[in-house]
């Protein structure tokens, strides 16, 4: 999702890796001024937004990735230009834009349930303005909590119908939302999968400056918001909103690969059936990418990317972790080969 300014160079780098998945690459994050992340593309007006979309399309990215600091004028100009250039735009919901407006503007997916609590509030306009004015993430959490406290089921259903009609996909990333609320819990911070992460990553995760000054009350608030998020995801699923699995990997304790299994379990916990959770990581992404003829289901002529399990995930979604073997582009990796890859990852993390 967070791609690169030099997409061809990134593709070349990925192609040189002996064992790697197919990867669709987004643009570097397009944000307002000041941007949240280094390396972002800063856009301050409509003219710049249109130019950036043209440059991203010419640079070979698969989609435009947007962030919360975009102004309304920049956002709607970007949306219009993306439609003209036939390139999807996805990502966060700008603070100045409502979820319904984003859906109508053609945003292909919204990550992290951004803005959905506000769209389901009886005081949406008031809290959207407060969210826009909030000086930092913690302040926005407080506003989001107030939005959840004014939940309006009828308004929420109107929004979900809009998502379904416009095919505005949701990627809840429950994994990262859950982890952020548990950074003060040693059961999370001593996760055994840390052996696969570099010492630099482990140090950053244990002392991420974004959470360094969080109080117990802030963690309590984030956990409460996560519980509300889960209910919202269940309601979206029952309303027929298209959902895909995502994790926001490399945020603290969101482990590449492993956390996808965590996400599937959380989606089931939220109310999806095990089958729907599995589809959110297989069939649904293929539909989202308009590549159902190549991937997403098991059929003759399709790309042979398969996972062979020792137990039925429809009986228990946690069985997705009971992996006997993996087919990647038709090449089979048995349990010994998979263990070798994991052992190499352990070795690399020491460097």
Steps between C-alpha positions, in 0.01 A plus 500: 500500500785738581684469170791698370575804289709276273260214425710336222800479733286342771362242255854416390608454860206271575561296185851421622371327814508121445173428685246782501127545447338695223487860615285786382674827579334822606640846461688675774239640738334818373442730797448864589756735654659408736490128414486237772770278351838576341507419131139604444392703198377835628197652326360839600251586224287358219756572226772311685259212567424453130868518410590240763241253371644539148853440631396197706323344202801565276732355765328162489334479842192279522303753703520839673533480879351798688525620859300703749656843455373562146278808472150469353599680180807282456305182572218559253742614230704184559184289482395660173843460343529138617170427330623662178830310516323174591718436805345404836554714807486343845610556856410718793202733517608866495389680816300753295305236305214277619483129428191549285672771297800274448278217382320726254835640378612151404753416772556131433578396857510657845754363746479470882125583513603863456207734553240222529418575865429858399284393208295291745456784751184704543737797533719421201553859388601624845742218570648507149590865560649411837700219341632743241608744772652236731873570547617138528403133488398478866269799462342334197449184706299700752284648225450155350386375841239777514386405150454137607301620802251666261463195275196513273415161352280637224763751386762227514293274278457784248879531484546125460248490216703775334820294539329196352355690206825683422718195570703695755708224657590501869829369639446514878857406608370382835847363571665840526205653685516221755879513538506874565270451799717223644845658484496512880425126521798265529303218340525702179845650542657158568350339189708197400502614136740780590781254421435573130536876534826695491643650817434845355133417445464349848653809658269729302192298589584506870552877497294642211503879555130520402403305813785585736294741711169313495335468839305194622182697425607545136557127460161436661339736249669328206383160624144632532517637146624164376200326659271747322692445175434126518126557534511738205676243282238240585225744406673584170530133412133436571411802284695361203787752505801355312782423745863401452758380752790732579738542792708819461810285536811649661304711741585376851427127533342473157721224365530460123324181397417377848261785574279411205400189696433723802281722284292209372433391858402854600264528203325183616492638854336812355222299337620372162461131431826305463424469128448875464825565689689265267344669198606841633861392438451300178191542284416857604844651425491332159163666436632832630795484260282383209716188473251226582589326175859449628486464879270475801353151451630152423431423135677369192705768327532729803823588676590222745544695823361261760534416869459137607366467856486214749155598630179663374496881538121500454474305826746735678658800329814454712572190291640731230823490703524119475694512176626178341632659182483797264479521122642826366448544125474123480823426689445287812660582833461220754522547876878459497539767232272736690696443820821578310354835388399577859844405629658733245273778622620439856860517381445824306338673797832480683662720235 
